Amino acid sequence: EELPHIRLITNVHDSVFFSIPREAYFEDMRRIVEIMEDVEMRTPIVFEPKISHGSWGDCVAVKPGETIEEKWKLSK
């Protein structure tokens, strides 16, 4: 509800795939990570964002300390 312009494509096992418009990508991706990690559970959920300009096979992981902007450039 908070991000109506983002489409949930599918989930596969423990992965969730979204389609995010380019013009708001960086802000939206940060917000998705916050939402996903803010769930109160006994075992914390760690969300590792991956990005791709094309197919799922081209996804590049964004590791702690890296910025989404840096990885966006590398995934082209």
C-alpha positions as CSV (number, residue, x, y, z in Angstrom):
1,E,0.0,0.0,0.0
2,E,2.9,2.4,0.8
3,L,4.5,1.9,-2.6
4,P,1.6,1.4,-5.1
5,H,3.9,1.9,-8.2
6,I,5.9,-1.2,-7.3
7,R,4.8,-4.6,-8.6
8,L,5.4,-7.8,-6.8
9,I,6.3,-10.2,-9.6
10,T,6.6,-13.5,-7.7
11,N,8.2,-15.2,-4.9
12,V,10.4,-18.3,-5.2
13,H,11.2,-20.2,-2.0
14,D,12.9,-17.5,0.1
15,S,13.2,-14.9,-2.7
16,V,10.8,-12.1,-3.6
17,F,10.9,-10.4,-7.0
18,F,9.7,-6.8,-7.6
19,S,9.4,-4.5,-10.6
20,I,10.5,-1.0,-9.6
21,P,10.4,2.0,-11.9
22,R,13.8,3.4,-12.6
23,E,13.0,7.0,-11.7
24,A,12.4,6.1,-8.0
25,Y,14.5,2.9,-7.8
26,F,17.1,3.9,-5.2
27,E,14.7,5.3,-2.7
28,D,12.1,2.5,-3.2
29,M,14.7,-0.2,-2.9
30,R,15.9,1.3,0.4
31,R,12.4,1.4,1.7
32,I,11.7,-2.2,0.6
33,V,14.7,-3.3,2.6
34,E,13.5,-1.4,5.7
35,I,10.0,-2.9,5.4
36,M,11.3,-6.4,4.9
37,E,13.8,-6.2,7.8
38,D,11.3,-4.6,10.2
39,V,9.3,-7.7,10.8
40,E,9.3,-8.8,14.4
41,M,10.3,-12.5,14.5
42,R,12.4,-14.7,16.8
43,T,14.9,-15.1,14.0
44,P,15.7,-11.8,12.3
45,I,15.1,-11.6,8.5
46,V,18.1,-10.4,6.6
47,F,17.2,-9.0,3.2
48,E,20.0,-9.0,0.6
49,P,18.9,-6.9,-2.3
50,K,19.9,-7.8,-5.8
51,I,19.4,-5.7,-8.9
52,S,19.3,-6.3,-12.6
53,H,18.6,-4.3,-15.8
54,G,17.3,-7.4,-17.6
55,S,16.9,-11.0,-16.5
56,W,17.0,-12.7,-13.1
57,G,20.1,-14.4,-14.2
58,D,21.9,-11.1,-14.5
59,C,21.2,-10.1,-10.9
60,V,24.0,-8.5,-8.9
61,A,24.0,-8.7,-5.1
62,V,24.3,-5.5,-3.0
63,K,26.5,-6.4,-0.1
64,P,26.8,-4.5,3.2
65,G,28.9,-1.4,2.7
66,E,28.1,-1.2,-1.0
67,T,25.6,1.2,-2.4
68,I,22.7,0.3,-4.7
69,E,23.9,3.0,-7.1
70,E,27.4,1.3,-7.4
71,K,25.8,-2.0,-8.2
72,W,23.3,-0.5,-10.6
73,K,26.3,0.7,-12.7
74,L,27.9,-2.8,-12.6
75,S,24.7,-4.6,-13.6
76,K,24.5,-2.9,-17.0
